[in-house]
Amino acid sequence: MPLDVTAAVCREFGSPLVIERLTLADPGPGEVLVRVDAVAICHSDVSFTDGEWGGELPAVWGHEAAGEIVGVGDGVGFEPGERVVVTLIRSCGECPRCQRGAEVACGESFPLDAATPLTDGDGAPIGHGMRTAAFADHVVVHASQIVPVDGDIAPASASLLACGVITGVGAVLNTAAVVPGSTVVVLGCGGVGLNVVQGAAIAKASTIVAVDLQAAKLDLAIHLGATHAIDPTASDLAELVADLTDGHMADYVFVATGAPAALTSADGLVGTMGAIVVVGMPATGVAGQFDPGALAARNQRILGSKMGTSVIARDIPALVGKYHDGKLELDGLVSRTFPLDRINEAMDEVRSGAALRNVIVFDHAGR
């Protein structure tokens, strides 16, 4: 039977989210019902609720979640009771892109793309934001969007694996395939950028330069493996990179923020045979420029990285293993936890840049 759920609904761009009781449809074939224990607030959620990327309203956002399966549709190879991470990556597994390991680029249509499982008290449809709608105590998603995880990871920490961690670490290991001994510059040390730093350390880059305006984030970047940290308003970043590399400049520059200034500065930091990797998502309409002649002459690359080009069934278990081995930080990336009824406060802290990852934690005992 359809389930009554509590969710934070966006009814007007730029306005506070509204806590409402909604109806969630049963999972269909190939779908699962997950009780959400924790959902992290990604800056993408803020961008959507602020109207930076458009979209139809009303909608429920939230896409970085962890919880427990409580129901399954036909043809699902999971069982109720399994603890899982819930991502926005939905894949058919059969199209040419999926067959090449590019599940993030799957272009197939799913029933949940055509009809949202959410309706409000008047029976009106509520958008299934970012394919997950996890600012709610339960979600229905396609089975390809979940990965089982062990119960030794707290839900708040596990939720980060759904987006921020796989995006940052994956950009290094999957998209760019950073080689040991490389020089890496990371522009922006938010929830994704710090995981780029972690990925660069895992890849055994010899020099990792973290760049951000906030001292606390730079301190954490050093803790996570950066060899140098710099505020670009206080020092000449290009000069530092040149000094560190004997003038050769960086092998990889990761743009982990949507700030136009970061996009503009990346070209002056990357060396011959180097790559600029665009990970951060700017507002619609923001454009960058490059010199195609110089790009060709220097054998440089510009790479886009959506969700770290991740194959979640492969990458999330590997990251869990690194967490247990002490090679990947999760717990320390959680800034604060909040109940759902304080989600607007949590969103404001992310919006201001004061928080890395604020996480909404659900109290199902008191439901």
ROVO-152734 format. One record per atom (N, C-alpha, C): z, x, y. Coordinates in steps of 0.2 Angstrom, whole numbers, padded with zeros to 4 digits, always signed. Layout:
// ROVO-152734
ZXY
...
END
This chain:
// ROVO-152734
+0000+0004-0006
+0000+0000+0000
+0000+0004+0006
-0003+0002+0012
-0003+0006+0018
+0004+0007+0020
+0005+0013+0024
+0012+0015+0025
+0013+0015+0033
+0019+0012+0035
+0021+0013+0042
+0023+0020+0043
+0020+0023+0049
+0022+0030+0051
+0024+0030+0058
+0028+0035+0060
+0029+0036+0067
+0025+0042+0069
+0022+0041+0075
+0017+0046+0077
+0017+0047+0085
+0015+0053+0087
+0014+0054+0094
+0007+0053+0096
+0006+0047+0100
-0001+0045+0102
-0003+0047+0109
-0009+0050+0109
-0012+0052+0116
-0017+0046+0118
-0015+0042+0123
-0018+0037+0125
-0022+0038+0132
-0020+0043+0135
-0023+0045+0141
-0023+0053+0142
-0029+0056+0143
-0029+0063+0144
-0024+0065+0150
-0020+0070+0149
-0016+0073+0154
-0009+0069+0155
-0008+0064+0151
-0002+0060+0151
+0002+0062+0145
+0009+0060+0146
+0013+0062+0140
+0011+0058+0134
+0012+0061+0128
+0011+0057+0122
+0016+0051+0121
+0014+0046+0118
+0018+0040+0117
+0020+0040+0109
+0027+0039+0108
+0029+0038+0101
+0028+0031+0099
+0024+0030+0094
+0023+0023+0091
+0023+0023+0084
+0024+0016+0082
+0023+0015+0075
+0016+0013+0073
+0013+0016+0068
+0006+0015+0066
+0006+0014+0059
+0000+0011+0057
-0001+0010+0050
-0006+0015+0047
-0004+0018+0041
-0008+0024+0038
-0011+0021+0032
-0017+0021+0031
-0021+0018+0025
-0019+0023+0019
-0020+0020+0013
-0019+0023+0007
-0024+0029+0006
-0022+0034+0003
-0028+0039+0001
-0033+0037-0003
-0039+0038-0001
-0045+0036-0005
-0047+0042-0010
-0052+0041-0014
-0055+0046-0019
-0055+0053-0015
-0052+0058-0018
-0052+0065-0016
-0048+0066-0010
-0043+0061-0009
-0039+0062-0003
-0031+0062-0005
-0027+0065-0001
-0020+0065-0003
-0016+0062+0003
-0010+0060+0002
-0005+0058+0006
+0001+0063+0006
+0002+0066+0012
+0007+0071+0013
+0012+0069+0018
+0019+0069+0016
+0024+0069+0020
+0025+0075+0024
+0024+0074+0031
+0025+0080+0035
+0032+0082+0036
+0034+0088+0035
+0040+0091+0036
+0041+0095+0042
+0035+0098+0044
+0035+0102+0051
+0028+0102+0053
+0027+0102+0059
+0020+0103+0062
+0021+0107+0068
+0017+0113+0069
+0017+0117+0074
+0013+0115+0080
+0014+0117+0086
+0010+0115+0092
+0006+0121+0093
-0001+0120+0092
-0006+0125+0094
-0008+0124+0101
-0011+0129+0104
-0013+0128+0111
-0020+0123+0111
-0023+0123+0105
-0029+0118+0104
-0026+0111+0105
-0020+0109+0103
-0018+0103+0103
-0016+0101+0111
-0014+0106+0114
-0013+0105+0122
-0020+0104+0125
-0025+0108+0123
-0031+0107+0126
-0034+0100+0125
-0033+0098+0119
-0036+0091+0118
-0032+0086+0122
-0026+0086+0122
-0022+0081+0125
-0023+0081+0133
-0025+0087+0135
-0026+0088+0142
-0033+0086+0144
-0037+0085+0139
-0044+0083+0141
-0049+0088+0142
-0047+0095+0140
-0052+0100+0141
-0058+0100+0137
-0057+0097+0131
-0063+0097+0126
-0066+0090+0125
-0064+0085+0129
-0066+0079+0128
-0063+0075+0122
-0067+0071+0119
-0065+0067+0113
-0063+0060+0115
-0063+0056+0110
-0061+0049+0111
-0054+0047+0110
-0051+0043+0114
-0045+0040+0114
-0044+0033+0112
-0039+0031+0110
-0032+0034+0108
-0033+0039+0102
-0029+0044+0101
-0029+0048+0095
-0022+0051+0094
-0021+0054+0088
-0016+0058+0086
-0018+0065+0085
-0016+0070+0088
-0018+0077+0087
-0013+0080+0082
-0013+0086+0082
-0008+0090+0077
-0012+0092+0071
-0012+0098+0070
-0017+0101+0064
-0014+0107+0060
-0007+0108+0062
-0004+0115+0059
+0002+0113+0055
+0002+0110+0049
+0007+0107+0046
+0009+0109+0039
+0015+0108+0037
+0018+0109+0031
+0022+0103+0028
+0021+0101+0022
+0025+0096+0019
+0024+0095+0012
+0025+0089+0009
+0025+0088+0002
+0020+0082+0000
+0017+0083-0005
+0012+0077-0007
+0016+0072-0010
+0015+0066-0007
+0018+0060-0010
+0014+0054-0013
+0007+0056-0012
+0002+0051-0015
-0004+0054-0016
-0008+0052-0021
-0015+0055-0022
-0020+0050-0023
-0026+0051-0021
-0032+0046-0023
-0035+0049-0029
-0040+0045-0032
-0043+0047-0038
-0047+0053-0037
-0047+0057-0043
-0051+0063-0043
-0047+0069-0040
-0041+0069-0038
-0037+0074-0035
-0034+0078-0040
-0034+0085-0039
-0031+0089-0044
-0024+0092-0042
-0021+0088-0038
-0014+0090-0036
-0009+0084-0038
-0003+0085-0038
+0002+0080-0040
+0007+0079-0035
+0010+0073-0034
+0015+0072-0030
+0021+0076-0031
+0024+0079-0026
+0030+0083-0027
+0028+0090-0025
+0022+0092-0025
+0020+0099-0023
+0020+0100-0015
+0023+0106-0014
+0024+0108-0007
+0017+0111-0004
+0015+0109+0001
+0008+0111+0003
+0008+0113+0011
+0003+0117+0013
+0001+0118+0019
-0005+0114+0021
-0005+0110+0026
-0011+0106+0028
-0015+0109+0034
-0021+0110+0033
-0025+0113+0038
-0031+0108+0040
-0035+0110+0046
-0040+0106+0048
-0047+0108+0044
-0047+0113+0040
-0053+0115+0037
-0054+0110+0031
-0060+0107+0032
-0062+0102+0026
-0068+0104+0024
-0069+0105+0017
-0075+0108+0014
-0077+0104+0008
-0083+0104+0007
-0086+0100+0001
-0086+0105-0005
-0087+0112-0004
-0087+0116-0009
-0094+0117-0013
-0099+0113-0011
-0105+0113-0014
-0111+0115-0009
-0110+0114-0003
-0116+0115+0002
-0117+0122+0002
-0123+0125+0005
-0125+0132+0005
-0119+0136+0009
-0117+0133+0014
-0111+0137+0018
-0105+0138+0014
-0103+0133+0011
-0097+0133+0006
-0098+0138+0001
-0104+0138-0002
-0106+0142-0008
-0106+0150-0005
-0107+0151+0001
-0107+0158+0004
-0100+0160+0006
-0095+0155+0005
-0088+0157+0007
-0087+0155+0014
-0091+0151+0017
-0090+0149+0024
-0088+0142+0025
-0082+0141+0022
-0080+0134+0021
-0078+0131+0028
-0077+0135+0033
-0075+0133+0040
-0081+0130+0043
-0087+0132+0040
-0094+0129+0043
-0097+0124+0039
-0093+0121+0034
-0096+0115+0030
-0098+0110+0035
-0104+0107+0034
-0107+0102+0038
-0108+0096+0034
-0105+0095+0029
-0105+0088+0025
-0101+0083+0028
-0102+0077+0027
-0098+0071+0030
-0094+0069+0024
-0088+0066+0027
-0083+0064+0022
-0081+0057+0025
-0078+0052+0020
-0076+0046+0022
-0071+0046+0028
-0067+0051+0029
-0062+0051+0034
-0066+0053+0041
-0072+0056+0040
-0076+0057+0047
-0078+0050+0049
-0080+0046+0045
-0083+0039+0047
-0077+0034+0049
-0072+0034+0046
-0067+0029+0047
-0060+0032+0047
-0056+0031+0053
-0049+0034+0053
-0045+0030+0049
-0040+0033+0046
-0035+0030+0042
-0029+0027+0046
-0029+0028+0052
-0024+0025+0057
-0026+0019+0061
-0021+0015+0061
-0022+0009+0066
-0015+0007+0069
-0016+0004+0075
-0009+0003+0079
-0007-0004+0077
-0002-0006+0081
+0001-0013+0079
-0003-0019+0080
-0008-0018+0084
-0013-0023+0085
-0019-0023+0080
-0019-0018+0076
-0025-0017+0071
-0030-0013+0074
-0029-0010+0080
-0035-0006+0083
-0035+0001+0080
-0040+0004+0079
-0041+0011+0076
-0038+0016+0081
-0034+0021+0078
-0032+0027+0082
-0035+0033+0079
-0038+0037+0083
-0042+0043+0081
-0038+0048+0076
-0041+0050+0071
-0038+0055+0067
-0040+0062+0069
-0036+0064+0074
-0037+0070+0078
-0038+0076+0074
-0043+0080+0075
-0044+0087+0072
-0043+0086+0064
-0045+0080+0062
-0046+0079+0054
-0039+0079+0051
-0034+0079+0055
-0027+0079+0052
-0022+0074+0055
-0022+0074+0061
-0017+0069+0065
-0010+0070+0062
-0008+0076+0063
-0001+0078+0060
+0004+0078+0065
+0003+0075+0071
+0009+0073+0075
+0012+0067+0073
+0013+0066+0066
+0015+0060+0063
+0019+0062+0057
+0024+0058+0054
+0028+0060+0049
+0024+0059+0042
+0018+0057+0042
+0014+0057+0036
+0007+0057+0038
+0003+0060+0034
-0004+0061+0035
-0008+0060+0029
-0015+0057+0030
-0019+0057+0024
-0025+0062+0026
-0026+0066+0021
-0032+0071+0022
-0036+0072+0016
-0041+0075+0017
-0045+0077+0011
-0042+0082+0007
-0042+0082+0000
-0039+0087-0004
-0041+0094-0003
-0047+0095+0000
-0049+0102+0002
-0045+0105+0008
-0041+0101+0011
-0037+0103+0017
-0030+0106+0015
-0028+0106+0009
-0021+0108+0007
-0021+0113+0003
-0016+0117+0003
-0015+0123-0001
-0007+0123-0003
-0006+0123-0010
+0001+0123-0012
+0005+0130-0010
+0011+0129-0008
+0015+0135-0006
+0022+0134-0010
+0025+0140-0011
+0032+0139-0014
+0037+0137-0009
+0042+0134-0012
+0048+0132-0008
+0052+0137-0004
+0051+0143-0005
+0055+0148-0002
+0053+0149+0005
+0048+0146+0008
+0046+0147+0015
+0049+0141+0018
+0052+0141+0023
+0055+0136+0027
+0049+0132+0030
+0049+0125+0030
+0043+0121+0033
+0040+0124+0039
+0045+0125+0044
+0043+0127+0051
+0039+0134+0051
+0041+0138+0046
+0037+0144+0046
+0031+0143+0042
+0031+0139+0036
+0025+0138+0032
+0019+0135+0036
+0021+0131+0041
+0016+0127+0045
+0012+0132+0049
+0014+0138+0051
+0010+0142+0055
+0004+0145+0051
+0005+0145+0044
+0000+0147+0040
-0007+0143+0041
-0006+0137+0043
-0011+0132+0043
-0017+0133+0049
-0015+0137+0054
-0019+0139+0059
-0018+0145+0062
-0012+0146+0066
-0011+0152+0070
-0012+0159+0066
-0009+0159+0060
-0009+0165+0056
-0016+0166+0052
-0019+0161+0049
-0025+0162+0046
-0031+0163+0051
-0030+0161+0057
-0035+0162+0062
-0034+0169+0065
-0028+0171+0066
-0028+0178+0069
-0029+0184+0064
-0025+0183+0058
-0026+0188+0053
-0033+0188+0050
-0036+0182+0049
-0042+0181+0046
-0048+0184+0051
-0047+0183+0058
-0052+0186+0062
-0053+0194+0061
-0047+0197+0059
-0047+0204+0058
-0050+0205+0051
-0047+0202+0046
-0049+0204+0039
-0056+0201+0037
-0057+0195+0039
-0063+0191+0037
-0069+0192+0041
-0068+0190+0048
-0074+0190+0052
-0076+0197+0054
-0071+0201+0056
-0073+0208+0059
-0073+0213+0053
-0069+0212+0048
-0068+0216+0042
-0067+0223+0045
-0061+0223+0049
-0059+0230+0052
-0058+0235+0047
-0060+0241+0048
-0059+0246+0044
-0053+0251+0045
-0050+0254+0041
-0044+0258+0042
-0046+0264+0047
-0041+0266+0051
-0042+0271+0056
-0046+0268+0063
-0047+0262+0063
-0051+0259+0069
-0046+0259+0075
-0049+0258+0081
-0046+0257+0087
-0047+0249+0089
-0041+0245+0090
-0042+0238+0091
-0038+0236+0097
-0042+0232+0101
-0039+0230+0107
-0038+0222+0106
-0032+0219+0108
-0031+0212+0107
-0029+0209+0114
-0034+0205+0117
-0033+0202+0123
-0030+0195+0122
-0023+0195+0124
-0020+0189+0124
-0015+0189+0117
-0009+0189+0119
-0004+0189+0113
+0000+0183+0112
-0003+0177+0112
+0000+0171+0110
+0000+0170+0103
+0001+0164+0101
+0002+0163+0094
-0004+0165+0089
-0010+0165+0092
-0015+0168+0088
-0016+0176+0089
-0015+0178+0095
-0016+0185+0097
-0011+0190+0093
-0005+0187+0092
+0000+0191+0089
-0002+0192+0081
-0005+0187+0079
-0007+0187+0072
-0013+0191+0071
-0017+0192+0076
-0023+0197+0076
-0019+0204+0076
-0014+0205+0080
-0010+0211+0079
-0008+0213+0072
-0005+0207+0069
-0003+0208+0062
-0008+0210+0058
-0014+0207+0059
-0020+0208+0054
-0022+0215+0055
-0022+0217+0061
-0025+0224+0063
-0020+0229+0059
-0013+0228+0059
-0009+0232+0056
-0010+0232+0048
-0011+0226+0046
-0013+0225+0038
-0019+0229+0037
-0024+0229+0041
-0030+0233+0040
-0030+0240+0041
-0024+0242+0043
-0022+0250+0044
-0026+0253+0050
-0027+0249+0055
-0030+0251+0061
-0025+0257+0064
-0028+0262+0067
-0024+0268+0069
-0021+0267+0076
-0025+0263+0080
-0023+0262+0087
-0024+0254+0088
-0018+0251+0090
-0018+0244+0091
-0016+0243+0098
-0020+0241+0103
-0018+0240+0110
-0017+0232+0111
-0011+0230+0112
-0009+0223+0114
-0009+0222+0121
-0013+0217+0124
-0013+0215+0131
-0011+0208+0133
-0006+0208+0137
-0004+0201+0139
+0000+0202+0146
+0001+0196+0149
+0004+0196+0156
+0012+0196+0155
+0014+0194+0149
+0021+0192+0148
+0025+0198+0144
+0030+0201+0147
+0033+0207+0144
+0036+0205+0137
+0039+0199+0136
+0042+0197+0130
+0037+0197+0124
+0030+0194+0126
+0025+0194+0121
+0023+0201+0119
+0023+0206+0124
+0021+0213+0122
+0026+0216+0118
+0033+0215+0119
+0038+0217+0115
+0037+0215+0108
+0036+0209+0107
+0035+0206+0100
+0029+0209+0097
+0023+0211+0101
+0017+0214+0098
+0019+0221+0095
+0023+0224+0099
+0025+0231+0097
+0029+0230+0090
+0033+0225+0090
+0037+0224+0084
+0033+0222+0078
+0027+0219+0079
+0022+0217+0074
+0017+0222+0072
+0017+0228+0075
+0013+0233+0073
+0008+0236+0079
+0008+0233+0085
+0004+0236+0090
+0007+0243+0092
+0003+0248+0093
+0005+0255+0095
+0005+0256+0102
+0002+0251+0106
+0003+0251+0113
+0003+0244+0116
+0006+0243+0122
+0006+0236+0125
+0005+0237+0132
+0001+0233+0135
+0000+0234+0142
-0001+0227+0146
+0002+0227+0152
+0000+0221+0156
-0006+0223+0161
-0011+0220+0160
-0017+0222+0163
-0017+0222+0171
-0012+0218+0174
-0011+0218+0181
-0007+0224+0184
-0004+0228+0179
+0000+0233+0181
-0003+0240+0180
-0008+0240+0175
-0011+0246+0173
-0018+0245+0172
-0022+0251+0173
-0029+0250+0171
-0031+0251+0164
-0033+0245+0161
-0034+0244+0154
-0039+0248+0152
-0045+0248+0155
-0051+0252+0153
-0049+0260+0153
-0045+0262+0158
-0044+0269+0158
-0039+0271+0152
-0034+0266+0150
-0030+0268+0145
-0034+0268+0138
-0038+0263+0137
-0042+0263+0131
-0047+0270+0131
-0049+0272+0136
-0054+0278+0137
-0049+0284+0135
-0043+0284+0138
-0039+0290+0136
-0037+0290+0129
-0036+0284+0126
-0034+0284+0119
-0039+0286+0114
-0045+0285+0116
-0051+0286+0112
-0056+0292+0114
-0053+0296+0118
-0058+0302+0121
-0064+0299+0124
-0064+0293+0127
-0069+0290+0130
-0074+0286+0126
-0073+0286+0120
-0077+0282+0115
-0076+0274+0115
-0070+0272+0118
-0068+0265+0119
-0067+0262+0112
-0065+0256+0112
-0063+0252+0106
-0068+0251+0101
-0066+0251+0095
-0071+0249+0089
-0071+0241+0089
-0065+0238+0090
-0065+0231+0090
-0061+0228+0096
-0064+0223+0100
-0060+0220+0105
-0060+0212+0103
-0053+0210+0102
-0052+0203+0100
-0050+0199+0106
-0054+0194+0108
-0052+0190+0114
-0049+0184+0111
-0042+0184+0111
-0038+0179+0108
-0035+0174+0113
-0038+0173+0119
-0036+0168+0124
-0043+0165+0127
-0042+0159+0129
-0048+0156+0132
-0049+0158+0140
-0045+0163+0142
-0045+0164+0149
-0052+0168+0151
-0055+0165+0156
-0062+0168+0158
-0061+0176+0159
-0056+0178+0162
-0055+0185+0164
-0055+0189+0158
-0052+0187+0152
-0052+0191+0146
-0059+0192+0143
-0063+0186+0143
-0070+0187+0141
-0074+0192+0145
-0073+0192+0152
-0076+0196+0156
-0075+0203+0155
-0068+0205+0154
-0066+0212+0153
-0068+0215+0146
-0069+0211+0141
-0070+0213+0135
-0076+0218+0134
-0082+0217+0138
-0088+0221+0137
-0086+0228+0140
-0082+0229+0144
-0080+0236+0147
-0075+0240+0143
-0073+0237+0137
-0068+0240+0133
-0071+0242+0126
-0077+0239+0124
-0079+0241+0118
-0084+0246+0118
-0084+0250+0112
-0088+0256+0112
-0095+0255+0108
-0099+0261+0108
-0105+0261+0103
-0103+0259+0096
-0107+0255+0093
-0106+0252+0086
-0100+0247+0086
-0097+0245+0092
-0091+0241+0092
-0093+0234+0092
-0087+0230+0091
-0088+0222+0091
-0083+0219+0095
-0086+0214+0099
-0081+0209+0102
-0081+0203+0098
-0075+0201+0097
-0073+0196+0092
-0070+0190+0096
-0073+0184+0097
-0071+0179+0101
-0067+0174+0097
-0060+0174+0098
-0056+0170+0094
-0053+0164+0098
-0051+0166+0104
-0048+0160+0108
-0054+0155+0111
-0052+0149+0112
-0056+0144+0113
-0055+0142+0121
-0060+0143+0125
-0059+0141+0132
-0061+0134+0133
-0060+0132+0139
-0062+0125+0140
-0069+0124+0140
-0071+0118+0139
-0079+0116+0139
-0082+0118+0146
-0087+0122+0145
-0091+0124+0151
-0089+0131+0153
-0084+0134+0151
-0083+0141+0152
-0088+0146+0149
-0092+0150+0152
-0097+0154+0149
-0096+0162+0151
-0098+0166+0147
-0098+0173+0148
-0105+0176+0148
-0105+0182+0151
-0111+0186+0152
-0111+0192+0148
-0117+0195+0146
-0118+0201+0143
-0124+0204+0144
-0125+0210+0144
-0131+0214+0145
-0135+0215+0138
-0140+0211+0137
-0143+0212+0130
-0146+0218+0129
-0149+0222+0134
-0151+0228+0133
-0146+0233+0131
-0140+0233+0134
-0135+0238+0132
-0132+0236+0125
-0132+0230+0124
-0129+0227+0117
-0133+0230+0112
-0140+0230+0113
-0145+0233+0107
-0144+0240+0107
-0144+0244+0113
-0144+0251+0113
-0138+0254+0110
-0132+0250+0111
-0126+0253+0108
-0124+0250+0101
-0129+0246+0098
-0128+0244+0092
-0121+0240+0092
-0120+0236+0097
-0114+0232+0097
-0115+0225+0094
-0109+0222+0093
-0110+0215+0090
-0105+0210+0094
-0107+0204+0095
-0102+0199+0097
-0101+0194+0092
-0095+0193+0089
-0094+0188+0084
-0089+0183+0086
-0091+0177+0084
-0087+0171+0085
-0083+0170+0078
-0076+0168+0079
-0072+0167+0074
-0068+0161+0074
-0071+0156+0070
-0067+0150+0069
-0062+0150+0063
-0056+0148+0065
-0051+0148+0060
-0051+0155+0055
-0053+0160+0058
-0053+0167+0055
-0057+0167+0049
-0063+0163+0049
-0068+0162+0044
-0064+0162+0037
-0059+0158+0037
-0054+0158+0031
-0057+0154+0025
-0055+0156+0019
-0056+0152+0013
-0048+0151+0011
-0046+0145+0013
-0039+0144+0013
-0036+0144+0006
-0039+0143+0001
-0037+0143-0006
-0036+0150-0008
-0039+0155-0005
-0039+0162-0006
-0034+0165-0001
-0035+0164+0005
-0031+0167+0010
-0024+0165+0011
-0022+0159+0011
-0015+0157+0012
-0011+0160+0006
-0013+0159+0000
-0008+0162-0005
-0007+0170-0004
-0013+0173-0002
-0012+0180-0001
-0007+0182+0005
-0008+0178+0010
-0003+0178+0016
+0004+0177+0014
+0005+0172+0010
+0012+0171+0007
+0015+0177+0003
+0010+0180-0001
+0012+0186-0004
+0014+0191+0001
+0011+0192+0006
+0012+0197+0011
+0019+0196+0015
+0020+0189+0016
+0026+0187+0019
+0032+0189+0014
+0032+0187+0008
+0037+0189+0003
+0038+0197+0003
+0033+0200+0004
+0033+0208+0003
+0035+0211+0009
+0037+0207+0015
+0039+0210+0021
+0034+0213+0025
+0027+0211+0024
+0022+0214+0027
+0019+0209+0032
+0021+0203+0033
+0019+0198+0037
+0025+0194+0040
+0025+0194+0047
+0031+0190+0050
+0028+0183+0051
+0033+0178+0049
+0032+0171+0050
+0038+0168+0054
+0044+0169+0052
+0050+0166+0054
+0050+0168+0062
+0049+0174+0064
+0050+0176+0070
+0045+0174+0075
+0040+0171+0073
+0034+0168+0077
+0036+0161+0079
+0041+0158+0076
+0043+0151+0078
+0048+0152+0085
+0046+0149+0090
+0050+0149+0096
+0056+0145+0096
+0054+0138+0095
+0060+0133+0095
+0057+0127+0090
+0062+0124+0088
+0060+0118+0084
+0063+0111+0088
+0059+0106+0087
+0061+0100+0091
+0060+0094+0086
+0063+0088+0088
+0061+0082+0084
+0055+0079+0087
+0052+0074+0084
+0046+0071+0087
+0047+0068+0094
+0053+0065+0095
+0054+0061+0101
+0054+0066+0107
+0054+0073+0106
+0054+0078+0111
+0048+0082+0111
+0043+0079+0109
+0036+0083+0108
+0033+0084+0115
+0034+0080+0120
+0031+0082+0126
+0035+0088+0130
+0041+0089+0128
+0045+0095+0131
+0042+0101+0127
+0041+0100+0121
+0039+0106+0117
+0031+0107+0119
+0027+0102+0120
+0021+0104+0123
+0020+0107+0129
+0025+0105+0134
+0025+0108+0140
+0027+0116+0140
+0031+0118+0135
+0033+0125+0135
+0027+0129+0132
+0023+0126+0128
+0017+0129+0125
+0012+0129+0131
+0011+0124+0135
+0006+0124+0140
+0008+0129+0145
+0014+0130+0147
+0016+0135+0152
+0015+0142+0149
+0014+0143+0143
+0014+0150+0140
+0021+0153+0138
+0026+0149+0139
+0033+0151+0138
+0035+0151+0130
+0031+0148+0126
+0032+0148+0119
+0026+0150+0115
+0028+0154+0110
+0022+0156+0105
+0020+0150+0101
+0025+0147+0097
+0024+0141+0093
+0030+0137+0093
+0030+0132+0096
+0035+0127+0095
+0033+0122+0090
+0038+0120+0086
+0037+0117+0080
+0041+0110+0080
+0038+0105+0078
+0041+0098+0077
+0043+0098+0070
+0050+0096+0069
+0053+0096+0062
+0055+0089+0061
+0053+0086+0056
+0054+0079+0054
+0061+0078+0050
+0065+0073+0052
+0071+0072+0048
+0069+0065+0044
+0067+0066+0038
+0065+0061+0034
+0071+0057+0031
+0077+0061+0031
+0083+0057+0028
+0085+0052+0033
+0084+0053+0039
+0086+0048+0044
+0080+0043+0046
+0075+0043+0042
+0069+0038+0044
+0071+0031+0043
END
